Amino acid sequence: MRERVLALAGAIGERNVFVPEALSEARDWLKAELVRAGYDPTLQGYRVGSRQVHNVMAERPGTDPGAPPLVLGAHYDTARGTPGADDNASGVAALLTIAEHLRERPTRAPVRFVFFTNEEPPFFQTQDMGSWRYAQELKRRGERVLGMLSLEMLGFYAVEPKTQSYPPGVSWFYPDRGDFIALVGDLRSISFVRRVRAALEGFPVECACLPRWVPGIDFSDHWSFWESGFPAAMLTDTAFYRNEHYHLASDTPDRLDYGRLSTLTNALARATLTLAG
């Protein structure tokens, strides 16, 4: 996990359309990692202005070709001026490791691993997000989806009291220590969120299904799937509600808790096997 975070947030560093060589290097690194894990990755390319950008995709087929797929996603781009260790090299490292774990483990439903580009501003919640292009293509083809889980910042933890904050009106129901992972959905995704929560064991999880006007609950690629009519949820260390280095140059690999990140990733791999049946 540490080596993968260091590769993205250390060796490559800031990666977005404003640093196009680094974004392309991250794309090629992802492809190579997936090939090494035994997959045949594909690209979904599209243009943003004068730039060509790509989602990186891999799929592990299920034993039932008619079963709708489970989509696991993580964005690999960063906000401008930041190396993006927690946001979102941590999610990318976890997703790659889950793909490795599942390569030889059969499930009924297919599992798709998608590494999205252009999640960060100025493309956030626009049609130039990689996840928007991907979700809209699923919708155009009339595909069904078991659900989409966005892995968004998984590596920052704080065990001291009063290290966790929340949107207004939410703090009464949750702990004040930032030592858990949050599973967040909207009201239309309650069924999928419940399935994920039931499958995710071996790591402290706090779960919430909230109205979409609550600040922060739609701040990742799952938003694109909600907008496209698919059930989706976000798994997160809660970003700026905990991590003071969010979207700053100080979001560096040395600030992550790799023990907790690895434990969470193992729990997610087991949960994925359960969800995909």
C-alpha positions in Angstrom: 0.0 0.0 0.0 2.8 2.4 1.0 4.7 1.7 -2.3 1.6 2.4 -4.4 0.9 5.7 -2.6 4.5 6.7 -2.9 4.5 5.9 -6.6 1.5 8.2 -7.2 1.9 10.9 -4.6 5.7 10.8 -4.4 7.3 9.8 -7.7 4.6 11.2 -10.0 3.1 13.9 -7.7 0.5 16.4 -8.8 -1.5 14.8 -11.7 -4.3 16.6 -13.6 -4.9 18.2 -16.9 -2.8 21.2 -15.9 0.2 18.8 -15.5 -0.7 16.6 -18.5 2.6 14.6 -18.5 2.1 13.5 -14.9 -1.6 12.6 -15.6 -0.5 10.5 -18.5 2.3 8.9 -16.4 -0.3 8.0 -13.7 -2.6 6.5 -16.4 0.2 4.4 -17.8 1.3 3.3 -14.3 -2.2 2.2 -13.5 -2.3 0.1 -16.7 1.0 -1.5 -15.9 -0.2 -2.3 -12.3 -3.4 -3.9 -13.6 -1.4 -6.0 -16.2 0.9 -7.2 -13.4 -2.2 -8.2 -11.4 -3.4 -10.4 -14.3 -5.9 -8.1 -16.0 -6.3 -6.7 -19.5 -7.1 -3.1 -18.9 -8.9 -0.8 -21.3 -9.2 3.0 -21.6 -12.2 5.2 -22.0 -10.9 8.4 -23.6 -12.5 11.7 -24.2 -11.5 15.3 -24.8 -11.6 18.2 -22.4 -10.7 21.3 -24.3 -7.5 20.5 -26.2 -6.6 17.6 -23.9 -7.3 13.9 -24.2 -8.0 12.2 -20.9 -8.8 8.7 -19.9 -10.5 6.5 -17.4 -8.6 3.2 -16.8 -10.8 0.1 -16.5 -10.5 -3.6 -15.8 -13.1 -6.2 -15.2 -13.2 -9.6 -13.5 -16.1 -11.6 -15.1 -18.7 -13.3 -13.0 -19.9 -16.9 -13.3 -23.4 -15.6 -14.3 -23.0 -13.5 -17.5 -26.5 -12.1 -17.0 -25.8 -10.6 -13.5 -25.4 -6.9 -13.2 -21.8 -5.8 -12.3 -20.6 -4.3 -9.1 -18.6 -1.2 -9.9 -15.7 -0.1 -7.6 -14.2 3.2 -8.5 -11.4 5.6 -7.4 -10.2 8.8 -9.0 -6.5 9.1 -9.8 -6.3 12.8 -10.5 -5.4 15.4 -7.9 -6.4 19.0 -7.0 -4.0 21.6 -8.4 -0.9 22.1 -6.3 -1.2 18.9 -4.2 0.5 15.5 -4.5 -2.8 13.9 -3.4 -1.6 11.1 -1.0 -4.9 10.8 0.8 -6.9 12.4 -2.0 -6.8 10.0 -3.7 -3.7 7.8 -4.0 -5.1 6.0 -0.9 -8.3 5.1 -2.7 -6.3 4.0 -5.9 -3.9 1.9 -3.9 -6.8 0.2 -2.1 -8.6 -0.5 -5.4 -5.6 -2.0 -7.1 -5.0 -4.2 -4.1 -8.6 -5.4 -4.1 -8.3 -6.2 -7.8 -5.2 -8.3 -7.0 -7.0 -10.2 -4.2 -10.1 -10.9 -6.4 -8.3 -12.0 -9.6 -8.6 -15.7 -8.9 -11.7 -15.6 -6.6 -14.9 -16.4 -8.6 -18.2 -14.6 -7.9 -21.6 -14.7 -9.5 -21.6 -11.1 -10.6 -18.9 -9.4 -12.5 -16.7 -6.8 -10.7 -15.5 -3.7 -12.5 -12.5 -1.7 -11.3 -12.6 1.8 -12.7 -9.9 4.5 -12.1 -11.5 7.8 -13.0 -9.9 11.0 -14.2 -11.1 14.6 -13.7 -12.9 14.2 -10.4 -11.2 17.4 -9.0 -12.1 21.0 -9.7 -12.7 22.7 -12.1 -14.4 19.5 -13.4 -16.0 18.4 -10.2 -19.8 17.8 -10.7 -19.6 18.6 -14.4 -20.0 16.5 -17.5 -16.2 16.5 -17.9 -15.8 14.2 -14.9 -14.5 10.8 -15.9 -17.1 9.1 -13.8 -19.9 11.2 -15.5 -18.7 9.9 -18.9 -18.5 6.4 -17.6 -21.9 6.4 -15.9 -23.6 8.1 -18.8 -22.2 5.4 -21.2 -23.7 2.7 -19.0 -27.0 4.5 -19.1 -26.9 4.9 -22.8 -26.3 1.2 -23.3 -29.2 0.4 -20.9 -26.9 -1.5 -18.5 -28.0 -2.5 -15.0 -25.6 -2.0 -12.1 -25.6 -3.9 -8.8 -24.2 -0.7 -7.3 -21.2 1.6 -7.4 -18.8 2.2 -4.5 -16.5 5.2 -4.6 -13.3 4.8 -2.7 -12.5 8.4 -1.7 -9.7 9.2 0.7 -9.1 6.1 2.9 -5.8 6.7 4.6 -6.1 9.5 7.2 -7.0 8.7 10.8 -6.8 10.6 14.2 -7.5 8.8 17.5 -7.5 11.8 19.8 -10.8 13.3 21.0 -12.5 16.1 19.0 -10.5 15.2 15.8 -13.7 14.5 13.8 -16.1 17.1 12.6 -19.4 16.8 10.7 -21.9 18.7 8.6 -24.4 20.8 10.7 -26.8 18.7 12.7 -25.0 15.4 12.2 -22.4 15.4 15.0 -24.9 14.3 17.7 -25.1 10.8 16.3 -21.4 10.0 15.6 -18.1 9.8 17.5 -15.7 12.7 17.9 -12.6 10.7 17.1 -11.5 10.3 13.5 -10.6 6.6 13.8 -13.3 5.1 11.6 -14.3 5.0 7.9 -17.6 6.5 6.8 -20.0 4.8 4.4 -22.3 7.5 2.9 -25.3 7.3 0.6 -28.3 9.3 -0.4 -31.8 8.3 0.4 -32.3 6.5 -2.9 -29.3 4.3 -2.2 -30.3 3.0 1.2 -30.7 -0.6 0.1 -27.3 -0.7 -1.5 -25.7 1.0 1.5 -27.2 -1.5 3.8 -25.8 -4.4 1.7 -22.3 -2.8 1.8 -22.5 -2.2 5.5 -23.6 -5.7 6.2 -20.7 -7.1 4.2 -18.0 -4.8 5.5 -16.6 -6.4 8.7 -13.3 -6.1 10.5 -13.0 -2.3 10.5 -14.9 0.4 12.4 -17.6 1.9 10.1 -20.0 4.7 10.6 -22.9 4.7 8.2 -25.2 7.5 7.0 -27.9 7.9 4.3 -28.7 11.6 4.1 -30.5 14.1 1.9 -28.3 15.2 -0.9 -28.4 18.8 0.3 -26.1 17.9 3.3 -22.7 19.3 2.5 -20.1 16.7 1.5 -22.2 13.6 0.9 -22.0 14.0 -2.9 -18.3 15.1 -3.1 -16.9 12.2 -5.2 -17.6 10.1 -8.2 -20.7 8.4 -6.8 -22.4 11.7 -7.6 -22.2 10.8 -11.3 -23.9 7.5 -10.7 -26.7 9.1 -8.6 -27.3 11.6 -11.5 -27.4 8.7 -14.0 -30.0 6.8 -11.9 -27.7 4.1 -10.4 -27.4 3.1 -6.7 -24.1 4.3 -5.3 -22.2 5.1 -2.1 -19.0 6.6 -1.0 -16.5 5.1 1.4 -14.3 7.9 2.9 -12.2 9.0 5.9 -14.5 12.1 5.6 -12.0 14.4 3.9 -12.0 18.0 5.2 -14.2 17.0 8.1 -11.0 15.3 9.5 -8.0 15.8 7.3 -6.6 19.3 7.7 -4.3 18.7 4.7 -7.2 18.3 2.3 -6.4 20.0 -1.1 -3.1 21.3 0.2 0.5 20.7 -0.8 0.9 19.0 2.6 -1.3 16.0 1.6 1.8 13.8 1.5 2.4 10.1 1.9 4.0 10.4 5.3 0.7 11.5 6.8 -1.2 8.3 6.1 -1.9 5.4 8.5 -0.8 2.4 6.4 -1.7 -0.1 9.0 -5.4 1.0 9.1 -5.4 1.5 5.3 -4.3 -2.1 4.8 -6.7 -3.5 7.3 -9.6 -1.6 5.6 -8.5 -2.8 2.2 -8.5 -6.4 3.3 -12.0 -5.9 4.8 -13.1 -4.3 1.5 -11.8 -7.3 -0.5 -13.8 -9.7 1.6 -16.9 -7.4 1.4 -16.6 -7.3 -2.4 -16.6 -11.1 -2.6 -19.8 -11.1 -0.5 -21.5 -8.3 -2.5 -20.7 -9.9 -5.9 -21.9 -13.3 -4.6 
